[in-house]
Amino acid sequence: MRIPRYKRVVDALAADIRAGRWAVGTRLPTHRELAAREGIALVTASRVYAELAAMGLVTGEQGRGTFVRDVVQPQGIDQRSVAADAVDLSFNYPTIPGQADMLRQALRELATAGDLDAFLHYQPHRGRAKDRAAVASHLGRRGLTVTAEQVLIVSGSQHGLATTVMAKLNHGDVVAVDPLTYPGFKVLANSLGLELLPFPDLDALEQICAKRPVRAIYTMPTMHNPLSRVLSRAARDRLVATARRHELLIIEDGSYAYLVEDAPPPLMKLAPESTIYVSSLSKSVATGLRIGFVAATDTQPIERAIRATTWNTPALNTAIACRWLDDGTVDRLEVQKRTDAQMRQAIARDVFDGLPFEAHPSSYFLWLPLPESARADRIAASLARQHIAVSTAEPFATTAHVPQALRLALGSIGLPELRQTLTEVRRVVDEETYR
């Protein structure tokens, strides 16, 4: 079969990009230049770049041109793979010294607890009553009053979001989201066929709901990821009013809410009839524990989704987590991690003084917008050569236009190493931005 000429051009360019012959961030020839070089029509040149974009190899920006994307295969949820010797500023897994000893002690206590045999059997899909009561008490200390009957235990926040969406939404449903949002929800929406509509502010949300059949809102009102924003009480009241007016489901993600002291009340407290609250102990305790929780007024559909996905959360993990909830360990760790995050933010603010950035004083991440003339993927690639891994805006963006920015996770390396690493990031940003 004869291969169309434009396909051969696509294949040749794709091979060059994958082989690294075109560096990340390189601006490719204009459509007109490509057409002249390859002897093809201008419309055909546009088709070549459209196919390369569909393959994830290039990205086009209105008025600026077509650029080579980073084609490293993602690891996890839209996360760039990180070399074993790299300093990781792309993902947060904050720990406090002594946590391994705490786990050792918890395992010893469980071994002599008397009900060890129970861990060998299936657990209730939603979790045991005493464990759900421990979670309900924990949420009460966060300002959310729920009963044990309203709580379901899941395998981390991502599982909680997945079971919520499976239970409450259908393929093709429209979900309103922030222009920048948690990448895990983007992947989930894509997998389950949801349409994400970004809204920049509450006025825009009202307009979108008036024009489109929006079914739900996904939001992180307390410590937004990646912007670290905390929605004011007035804004929460207005969001709830919009949701009630248009009969929207609110999916509230509280994964990083523990970092904010004296935050406004959770949305579920303001609108319990229409909100599902999802959170976990992954960031406040340990990412490997994989214990999360969902709070809802109507739990049966979510319980069925848990049964369909994992049957139940592993009993041993749940037992450790709930012991730590009951004896105050989680509360102590949350206080220690807030203090740890504040120290890291102080270092970051000092290093990036003079540059625009967005961060909360207790956040484990920092958002660093770049001038439109800069290329975030080029900066990320340059840092990768220095064995430093960072995230660009692309995994977080829900808009067609992806802003030039870096998201720096501050919680995964030691404090002594953090200043040195951030100083190198600042050097590369300055060099790439103003060269």
Disulfide bonds with the S-S distance in Angstrom:
none
